[in-house]
Amino acid sequence: MKPQITIITKMLILAVCFALFNTLYSQSVSLDLSFDNDGKVVTAVGNYDNYGYSIAIQSDGKILVVGYSNNGSNEDFTLIRYNTNGSLDSSFNSNGIVITDFGFDDYGRSISLQSDGKIVVAGYSNNGSNYDFALLRYNTNGSLDSSFDADGKVITSFGTSNDYGNSLTIQSDGKIVVAGESRNESYSDFALVRYNTNGSLDSSFDSDGKVTTIVNGSALNGAYSVVIQSDGKIVAAGYSGHKQNGTDFRFALVRYNINGSLDNSFDKDGKVTTDIGTFGDLAYSIVIQSDGKIVAAGYSGNGSNLDFALVRFNTNGSLDNNFGTDGKVTTAVGNSKDVAHSIVIQSDNKIIAAGQSNHSFALMRYNTDGSLDNIFDTNGKVFTDIGNGDDGAFSIAIQNDGKIVAAGFSNNGPVHYYPTHIAVVRYNNTNSVSINETAGYSKEMFVFPNPFSTYATLQTSNILKNPRLTFYNLYGQSVKQITSLTIKFGNTISFNRDNLPNGTYFIQLIDDNQIISTNKLVITD
């Protein structure tokens, strides 16, 4: 009599095979040779210096980079759009490059896309005597949007000294939040502005649309990054001077309510400062995990060197002791200046930080506990040389196919002799993607039948407590959520398609705010 192979036995065999396949054939991160043949693109805008500071990826896969370029006398906002193969997009202002001049020195620092595809850029502009917040909105073809403050450009001043807009984000209602710093003669404050969709100041935000916050009195304070939580609260991250002279900086986070007031549920006063090294810590980038925890990245100084620094906070502002040592992680990458300028979080909650080290683009990937991910190019670290001089990444993004795109600058020799140009690098990232493309089976979740037409069943090896399901389209956009689920015998859950059209989706299982798995799912009649 032949032995019977049960369904569970088949599933176990599939699990072992999948695990072996994943171990034997997984690849480390590598340059994407389909991107300008070598994975690297350098764009010279004019004959002088130009830098790329922020990156955004459109739903069609085209890549936008904003920064500034020098025309020989002053700096101007510079916006570039690349096709998916790395070539300049000729449908964008005819040559792929848009330069916007306010009059004097103008610096683009941050970019975000509206749901209608319009492009919003923030930075700062000099009026001849001091700098002010500058905000621009472009149509999808690269022209300025005349429905935005009549000419597509908005200038906002806090006082008579310098104000720097460093980061922007767009709320779900379309309102735009810009964060930076406002200075006077001796110190500076966190500064936030909220704009209506037409570019006017939002009077529901602290009555005049503008908020300044003293994190540490009589010192330098400023925000470099801003994000919106799922509940609408605003979190800004940057630095705060600790000593009276403001030279010993610390990571600084401030959380605001929707109306611009400080959120007293965040470390009691809405403000958190974190000391990491012995001299000088600064946060350049901030992201929110799916469980609401906050991750900030930048650098930490010890008096002679700078190291990559990451800190993870609980939702109440306390340090997350499950991350690194007391919530803090530092990584000595090279011998001197190692700075993380930007971070992103994958769907599996692994963290990728991008910046500069050893005069190169530097990428680090961390596990959820803060340890380096050794399957990311064997030691968690990737360095990319572009020119013969200094190279560095200022911004990072993950495409829907999981590829990593970093933007920054490259120089081909000594800075005073060779101009610096905008640089973009794209990497394959086959081990882990933004939405994990495991076809129907993962080590923790099995969906059957797949494809399906009306109903499907999910089975997992995990003991579920409070599960929910989220469906994503191929652009990574959430299109359906199921929060009320019945757990049946064998940790199975049944669900139906409801009104979802035929197509390919990614289904993500979350239990007690922890991602269990993400699988590819096909719906067909």
C-alpha positions as CSV (number, residue, x, y, z in Angstrom):
1,M,0.0,0.0,0.0
2,K,1.4,3.4,-1.0
3,P,1.7,6.0,1.7
4,Q,-0.7,8.9,1.4
5,I,0.7,12.4,1.1
6,T,-1.5,14.8,3.0
7,I,-2.0,18.5,2.0
8,I,-0.1,19.5,5.1
9,T,2.8,17.3,4.1
10,K,2.8,18.9,0.6
11,M,2.8,22.3,2.2
12,L,5.8,21.3,4.4
13,I,7.7,20.0,1.3
14,L,6.9,23.3,-0.5
15,A,8.2,25.3,2.4
16,V,11.5,23.4,2.5
17,C,12.0,23.7,-1.2
18,F,11.2,27.4,-1.2
19,A,13.6,28.0,1.7
20,L,16.4,26.1,-0.1
21,F,15.7,28.0,-3.3
22,N,15.8,31.3,-1.5
23,T,19.1,30.4,0.3
24,L,20.8,29.1,-2.8
25,Y,19.7,31.6,-5.4
26,S,19.2,34.8,-3.6
27,Q,21.4,37.6,-4.8
28,S,23.1,40.4,-3.0
29,V,22.4,44.0,-3.9
30,S,24.0,45.0,-7.2
31,L,24.1,47.9,-9.7
32,D,21.2,47.7,-12.1
33,L,22.8,47.5,-15.5
34,S,19.5,48.4,-17.2
35,F,19.9,51.9,-15.8
36,D,22.2,53.7,-18.3
37,N,24.1,50.5,-18.9
38,D,26.1,50.6,-15.6
39,G,23.5,51.6,-13.0
40,K,24.9,55.1,-12.7
41,V,23.8,58.4,-14.3
42,V,25.7,61.8,-13.9
43,T,23.9,64.9,-15.2
44,A,25.8,68.1,-15.7
45,V,23.5,71.1,-15.6
46,G,25.6,73.9,-17.1
47,N,29.3,74.3,-16.5
48,Y,29.3,74.8,-12.7
49,D,28.3,73.0,-9.5
50,N,24.9,71.2,-9.2
51,Y,23.6,68.9,-6.5
52,G,20.6,66.5,-6.2
53,Y,19.0,66.7,-2.8
54,S,15.7,64.8,-3.0
55,I,14.2,62.1,-5.1
56,A,10.7,60.9,-5.9
57,I,9.4,58.1,-8.2
58,Q,6.3,58.6,-10.2
59,S,3.6,55.9,-10.6
60,D,4.9,55.2,-14.1
61,G,8.4,54.6,-12.8
62,K,10.0,57.8,-14.0
63,I,12.4,59.4,-11.5
64,L,12.4,63.0,-10.3
65,V,15.4,64.6,-8.7
66,V,15.4,68.2,-7.2
67,G,18.4,70.2,-6.1
68,Y,20.2,73.3,-7.4
69,S,22.6,74.3,-10.1
70,N,25.0,77.3,-10.4
71,N,24.8,79.4,-13.5
72,G,28.1,81.2,-12.9
73,S,26.6,84.0,-10.7
74,N,24.0,82.3,-8.4
75,E,22.2,79.1,-7.7
76,D,18.8,78.1,-9.0
77,F,16.2,75.5,-8.3
78,T,16.8,72.5,-10.6
79,L,14.4,69.7,-11.3
80,I,15.3,66.7,-13.5
81,R,13.1,63.8,-14.7
82,Y,14.6,60.6,-15.9
83,N,13.0,57.8,-17.9
84,T,13.1,54.3,-16.3
85,N,16.2,53.5,-18.3
86,G,18.1,56.5,-16.9
87,S,17.8,58.7,-19.9
88,L,16.6,62.3,-19.6
89,D,12.8,62.6,-20.3
90,S,12.3,64.8,-23.3
91,S,8.6,65.2,-22.5
92,F,9.6,67.1,-19.4
93,N,10.4,70.7,-20.5
94,S,11.7,69.3,-23.8
95,N,15.1,68.2,-22.4
96,G,14.2,66.7,-19.0
97,I,15.6,69.6,-17.0
98,V,13.7,72.6,-15.5
99,I,15.6,75.5,-13.9
100,T,13.6,78.0,-11.8
101,D,15.1,81.3,-10.7
102,F,13.6,83.5,-8.0
103,G,16.2,86.2,-8.5
104,F,19.2,85.5,-6.2
105,D,20.5,82.2,-4.7
106,D,17.8,79.5,-4.7
107,Y,18.2,76.0,-3.3
108,G,15.8,73.0,-3.9
109,R,15.9,70.6,-0.9
110,S,12.8,68.4,-1.0
111,I,10.2,67.0,-3.4
112,S,6.9,65.2,-3.2
113,L,4.2,64.2,-5.6
114,Q,0.5,65.0,-5.3
115,S,-2.1,62.3,-6.1
116,D,-2.9,64.1,-9.4
117,G,0.8,63.8,-10.4
118,K,1.7,67.5,-9.9
119,I,5.1,68.0,-8.5
120,V,5.7,70.0,-5.3
121,V,9.2,71.3,-4.4
122,A,10.5,73.1,-1.3
123,G,13.7,74.8,-0.4
124,Y,14.8,78.3,0.3
125,S,15.5,81.5,-1.7
126,N,17.5,84.7,-1.1
127,N,15.8,88.0,-1.5
128,G,19.0,90.0,-1.6
129,S,19.4,90.2,2.1
130,N,18.2,87.0,3.7
131,Y,16.8,83.5,3.0
132,D,13.1,82.6,3.1
133,F,11.1,79.4,2.7
134,A,10.4,78.8,-1.0
135,L,7.7,76.5,-2.4
136,L,7.0,75.6,-6.0
137,R,4.4,73.5,-7.8
138,Y,4.9,72.1,-11.3
139,N,2.6,70.5,-13.8
140,T,3.4,67.0,-15.0
141,N,5.1,68.5,-18.1
142,G,7.5,70.6,-16.0
143,S,5.8,73.9,-16.4
144,L,5.0,76.0,-13.3
145,D,1.4,75.6,-12.1
146,S,-0.3,78.9,-12.4
147,S,-3.2,77.7,-10.1
148,F,-0.7,77.7,-7.3
149,D,-0.4,81.2,-5.9
150,A,-0.9,82.6,-9.5
151,D,2.6,81.9,-10.7
152,G,3.5,78.5,-9.2
153,K,5.9,80.0,-6.6
154,V,5.4,80.9,-2.9
155,I,7.8,82.7,-0.6
156,T,7.2,82.6,3.2
157,S,9.2,84.6,5.8
158,F,9.2,84.2,9.6
159,G,11.2,87.3,10.4
160,T,14.0,89.5,9.2
161,S,16.7,86.9,9.4
162,N,17.3,83.6,7.5
163,D,14.6,81.0,7.2
164,Y,15.4,77.6,5.6
165,G,12.8,75.2,4.2
166,N,14.4,71.7,4.3
167,S,11.7,69.1,4.0
168,L,8.1,68.8,2.7
169,T,5.3,66.3,3.0
170,I,1.7,66.3,1.7
171,Q,-1.3,65.4,3.9
172,S,-4.1,63.1,2.8
173,D,-6.3,66.2,2.2
174,G,-3.7,67.7,-0.1
175,K,-2.4,70.4,2.2
176,I,1.4,70.8,2.2
177,V,3.6,70.9,5.2
178,V,7.2,72.3,5.0
179,A,9.6,72.1,7.9
180,G,13.0,73.8,8.5
181,E,14.5,76.4,10.7
182,S,14.1,80.1,11.4
183,R,17.1,82.0,12.6
184,N,17.8,85.3,14.4
185,E,21.1,86.9,15.4
186,S,22.0,84.3,18.0
187,Y,19.8,81.2,17.8
188,S,17.3,79.3,15.6
189,D,14.0,77.4,16.1
190,F,12.2,74.6,14.4
191,A,9.9,76.2,11.8
192,L,6.8,74.7,10.1
193,V,4.4,76.1,7.5
194,R,1.2,74.6,6.3
195,Y,-0.2,75.6,2.9
196,N,-3.6,75.1,1.4
197,T,-3.8,73.3,-2.0
198,N,-3.8,76.7,-3.8
199,G,-0.6,77.8,-2.1
200,S,-2.1,80.1,0.5
201,L,-1.2,79.9,4.2
202,D,-3.5,77.6,6.1
203,S,-5.1,79.7,8.9
204,S,-6.2,76.5,10.8
205,F,-2.6,75.8,11.5
206,D,-1.7,77.9,14.5
207,S,-3.9,80.7,13.2
208,D,-1.5,82.0,10.6
209,G,-0.2,78.9,9.0
210,K,3.2,79.2,10.7
211,V,4.7,77.6,13.8
212,T,8.1,78.0,15.5
213,T,9.3,75.8,18.3
214,I,12.2,76.4,20.7
215,V,13.6,72.9,21.5
216,N,16.5,74.2,23.6
217,G,16.5,77.9,24.4
218,S,19.4,80.2,23.4
219,A,20.8,77.6,21.0
220,L,20.6,76.4,17.4
221,N,17.6,74.2,16.6
222,G,16.3,73.2,13.2
223,A,14.3,70.5,11.4
224,Y,15.6,68.6,8.4
225,S,12.8,66.1,7.9
226,V,9.0,66.0,8.4
227,V,6.5,63.2,8.1
228,I,2.7,62.8,8.7
229,Q,1.5,59.9,10.9
230,S,-1.6,57.9,10.0
231,D,-3.6,59.9,12.6
232,G,-2.6,63.2,11.0
233,K,-0.1,64.3,13.6
234,I,3.1,65.8,12.3
235,V,6.6,64.7,13.3
236,A,9.7,66.8,12.5
237,A,13.3,65.8,13.1
238,G,16.5,67.6,13.2
239,Y,18.9,68.9,15.7
240,S,19.1,70.9,18.9
241,G,22.1,72.6,20.5
242,H,22.7,71.3,24.1
243,K,25.4,73.5,25.4
244,Q,24.8,77.2,25.8
245,N,26.8,78.0,22.7
246,G,24.8,75.4,20.7
247,T,27.8,73.5,19.5
248,D,27.0,70.1,21.1
249,F,24.1,69.0,18.9
250,R,21.6,66.3,19.7
251,F,18.9,64.5,17.7
252,A,15.7,66.4,18.2
253,L,12.1,65.3,17.4
254,V,9.0,67.4,17.8
255,R,5.4,66.2,17.3
256,Y,2.6,68.5,16.6
257,N,-1.2,68.0,16.6
258,I,-3.1,68.6,13.4
259,N,-3.7,72.3,14.4
260,G,0.0,73.0,14.9
261,S,0.0,72.8,18.7
262,L,2.6,70.7,20.5
263,D,1.4,67.1,21.2
264,N,1.8,66.6,25.0
265,S,1.4,62.9,24.6
266,F,4.8,62.8,23.0
267,D,7.3,62.8,25.9
268,K,4.9,65.1,27.9
269,D,5.8,68.3,26.1
270,G,5.9,67.2,22.4
271,K,9.7,67.5,22.3
272,V,12.5,64.8,22.5
273,T,16.2,65.2,22.4
274,T,18.6,62.3,22.2
275,D,22.3,62.3,23.0
276,I,24.3,59.5,21.1
277,G,28.0,60.3,20.8
278,T,30.4,62.5,22.8
279,F,30.2,65.4,20.4
280,G,27.5,66.4,17.9
281,D,24.5,64.3,16.7
282,L,22.1,65.4,14.0
283,A,19.1,63.8,12.4
284,Y,18.6,64.3,8.7
285,S,15.8,61.9,7.9
286,I,12.8,60.4,9.6
287,V,10.3,57.6,8.7
288,I,7.3,56.0,10.4
289,Q,7.1,52.2,10.6
290,S,3.8,50.4,10.0
291,D,3.5,49.9,13.8
292,G,3.8,53.6,14.4
293,K,7.3,53.6,15.7
294,I,9.6,56.4,14.5
295,V,13.0,55.9,13.1
296,A,15.4,58.9,12.7
297,A,18.8,58.7,10.9
298,G,21.8,61.1,10.6
299,Y,25.2,61.1,12.2
300,S,26.9,61.0,15.5
301,G,30.2,62.6,16.3
302,N,32.9,61.5,18.7
303,G,35.2,64.5,18.4
304,S,37.2,63.2,15.5
305,N,34.9,61.1,13.3
306,L,31.3,61.0,12.2
307,D,29.3,57.7,12.1
308,F,26.0,56.7,10.7
309,A,23.5,57.0,13.5
310,L,19.9,55.6,13.8
311,V,17.5,56.0,16.7
312,R,14.1,54.3,17.1
313,F,11.4,55.8,19.2
314,N,8.1,54.3,20.5
315,T,4.9,56.1,19.6
316,N,5.1,58.1,22.9
317,G,8.6,59.4,22.3
318,S,10.5,57.0,24.5
319,L,13.5,55.1,23.2
320,D,12.7,51.6,21.8
321,N,15.0,49.3,23.8
322,N,14.4,46.5,21.2
323,F,16.5,48.5,18.7
324,G,20.3,48.4,19.0
325,T,21.5,49.5,22.4
326,D,18.8,51.5,24.3
327,G,17.2,52.4,21.0
328,K,20.4,53.7,19.3
329,V,22.6,52.3,16.6
330,T,25.9,53.8,15.3
331,T,27.8,52.3,12.4
332,A,31.5,53.3,11.7
333,V,31.6,52.9,8.0
334,G,34.8,54.5,6.9
335,N,37.6,56.4,8.7
336,S,36.2,59.9,9.1
337,K,33.0,61.3,7.6
338,D,30.1,58.8,7.6
339,V,26.7,60.5,7.3
340,A,23.3,59.0,6.8
341,H,21.2,61.6,4.9
342,S,18.1,59.5,4.0
343,I,16.3,56.4,5.1
344,V,13.4,54.2,3.8
345,I,11.7,51.2,5.3
346,Q,10.9,48.0,3.3
347,S,7.7,46.2,3.7
348,D,9.5,43.7,6.0
349,N,10.5,46.6,8.2
350,K,14.2,46.4,7.3
351,I,15.7,49.8,7.2
352,I,17.9,51.2,4.4
353,A,20.0,54.2,5.1
354,A,21.8,56.1,2.4
355,G,24.6,58.7,2.7
356,Q,28.2,59.3,2.2
357,S,31.4,57.4,3.4
358,N,34.9,57.1,2.0
359,H,34.0,59.7,-0.6
360,S,31.4,57.3,-2.0
361,F,27.7,56.7,-2.1
362,A,27.1,54.5,1.0
363,L,24.1,52.3,1.7
364,M,23.4,50.3,4.9
365,R,20.6,47.9,5.5
366,Y,19.5,47.1,9.1
367,N,17.4,44.3,10.5
368,T,14.4,45.2,12.6
369,D,16.5,44.9,15.8
370,G,19.1,47.4,14.5
371,S,21.7,44.9,13.5
372,L,23.3,45.1,10.1
373,D,21.7,42.8,7.5
374,N,24.4,40.5,6.3
375,I,22.5,39.3,3.2
376,F,22.8,42.9,1.9
377,D,26.0,42.6,0.0
378,T,27.3,40.1,2.7
379,N,28.0,42.7,5.4
380,G,25.1,45.1,5.3
381,K,27.1,47.8,3.6
382,V,27.3,48.9,-0.1
383,F,29.7,51.5,-1.5
384,T,29.5,53.0,-5.0
385,D,32.2,55.1,-6.6
386,I,31.0,57.3,-9.4
387,G,33.7,59.9,-10.1
388,N,37.3,60.3,-9.1
389,G,36.5,62.8,-6.4
390,D,33.8,63.1,-3.7
391,D,30.5,61.2,-4.2
392,G,27.6,61.2,-1.8
393,A,23.9,60.2,-1.6
394,F,21.4,62.7,-0.2
395,S,18.1,60.8,-0.9
396,I,16.9,57.3,-1.4
397,A,13.6,55.7,-2.6
398,I,12.4,52.2,-3.4
399,Q,10.6,51.4,-6.6
400,N,7.5,49.2,-6.8
401,D,9.7,46.4,-8.2
402,G,12.0,46.7,-5.1
403,K,14.9,48.4,-6.9
404,I,16.7,51.0,-4.8
405,V,17.3,54.5,-6.3
406,A,19.7,57.0,-4.6
407,A,20.4,60.5,-5.7
408,G,23.1,62.9,-4.7
409,F,26.3,64.3,-6.2
410,S,29.5,63.3,-7.9
411,N,32.8,65.1,-8.5
412,N,35.6,64.0,-10.8
413,G,38.5,65.5,-8.9
414,P,39.4,68.2,-6.4
415,V,36.3,70.3,-5.7
416,H,38.0,73.6,-6.6
417,Y,39.1,72.4,-10.0
418,Y,36.2,70.2,-11.2
419,P,32.5,71.0,-11.0
420,T,30.2,68.7,-9.0
421,H,27.2,67.2,-10.8
422,I,23.9,65.5,-10.0
423,A,24.2,61.8,-9.7
424,V,21.6,59.0,-9.6
425,V,22.4,55.3,-8.9
426,R,19.9,52.4,-9.2
427,Y,20.5,49.0,-7.5
428,N,18.9,45.6,-7.9
429,N,17.5,44.4,-4.5
430,T,16.4,40.9,-5.1
431,N,16.5,39.7,-1.5
432,S,13.8,42.0,-0.3
433,V,11.5,44.3,-2.2
434,S,9.1,47.1,-1.1
435,I,6.2,44.7,-1.5
436,N,7.6,41.1,-1.2
437,E,6.9,39.2,-4.4
438,T,6.6,35.6,-3.0
439,A,4.3,33.9,-5.4
440,G,1.6,32.4,-3.4
441,Y,3.7,30.8,-0.6
442,S,5.9,32.1,2.1
443,K,7.5,30.5,5.1
444,E,4.8,32.1,7.2
445,M,1.7,32.4,5.0
446,F,0.0,30.3,2.4
447,V,-3.0,31.5,0.3
448,F,-5.2,29.1,-1.7
449,P,-6.5,29.0,-4.3
450,N,-4.2,31.4,-6.1
451,P,-5.4,32.7,-8.5
452,F,-8.9,32.9,-7.2
453,S,-12.2,34.4,-8.4
454,T,-14.5,35.0,-5.3
455,Y,-13.2,33.5,-2.1
456,A,-9.7,32.5,-0.8
457,T,-8.3,31.1,2.4
458,L,-5.1,32.1,4.2
459,Q,-3.2,29.8,6.4
460,T,-0.2,30.7,8.6
461,S,2.0,28.9,11.1
462,N,1.7,31.9,13.4
463,I,-0.7,31.9,16.4
464,L,-2.9,34.9,15.4
465,K,-4.4,37.3,17.9
466,N,-5.6,40.4,16.2
467,P,-5.0,40.0,12.5
468,R,-5.8,42.3,9.6
469,L,-5.3,42.2,5.9
470,T,-4.2,45.0,3.5
471,F,-4.3,44.7,-0.3
472,Y,-1.8,46.7,-2.4
473,N,-1.8,47.3,-6.2
474,L,1.3,47.1,-8.3
475,Y,2.1,50.7,-7.5
476,G,2.3,49.9,-3.8
477,Q,-1.0,51.8,-3.1
478,S,-3.4,50.3,-0.4
479,V,-6.6,49.5,-2.2
480,K,-8.5,47.4,0.4
481,Q,-8.3,46.6,4.1
482,I,-10.0,43.9,6.2
483,T,-9.9,44.5,9.9
484,S,-12.6,42.2,11.1
485,L,-11.5,38.6,10.5
486,T,-12.6,35.3,11.9
487,I,-9.7,32.9,12.9
488,K,-10.7,29.3,12.1
489,F,-9.2,26.0,13.0
490,G,-5.5,25.6,11.9
491,N,-4.9,29.4,11.9
492,T,-6.9,29.9,8.7
493,I,-8.8,33.0,7.6
494,S,-11.2,33.2,4.7
495,F,-11.8,36.4,2.7
496,N,-13.5,37.5,-0.5
497,R,-12.5,39.9,-3.2
498,D,-15.5,42.2,-2.7
499,N,-15.3,44.9,-5.4
500,L,-11.6,44.4,-6.4
501,P,-11.2,44.2,-10.2
502,N,-9.2,41.4,-11.8
503,G,-5.5,41.9,-11.5
504,T,-2.3,41.2,-9.5
505,Y,-2.1,42.4,-5.9
506,F,0.0,42.0,-2.8
507,I,-1.7,40.9,0.3
508,Q,-0.1,41.7,3.6
509,L,-1.0,40.0,6.9
510,I,-0.4,42.0,10.1
511,D,-1.0,40.7,13.6
512,D,-0.7,42.9,16.7
513,N,0.9,45.6,14.5
514,Q,3.6,43.3,13.3
515,I,4.0,42.3,9.7
516,I,3.7,38.5,9.3
517,S,4.1,38.2,5.6
518,T,3.3,39.7,2.2
519,N,2.4,37.5,-0.8
520,K,1.5,38.0,-4.4
521,L,-2.2,37.3,-5.2
522,V,-4.0,37.1,-8.5
523,I,-7.7,37.7,-8.9
524,T,-9.5,36.5,-12.0
525,D,-13.0,35.6,-13.1
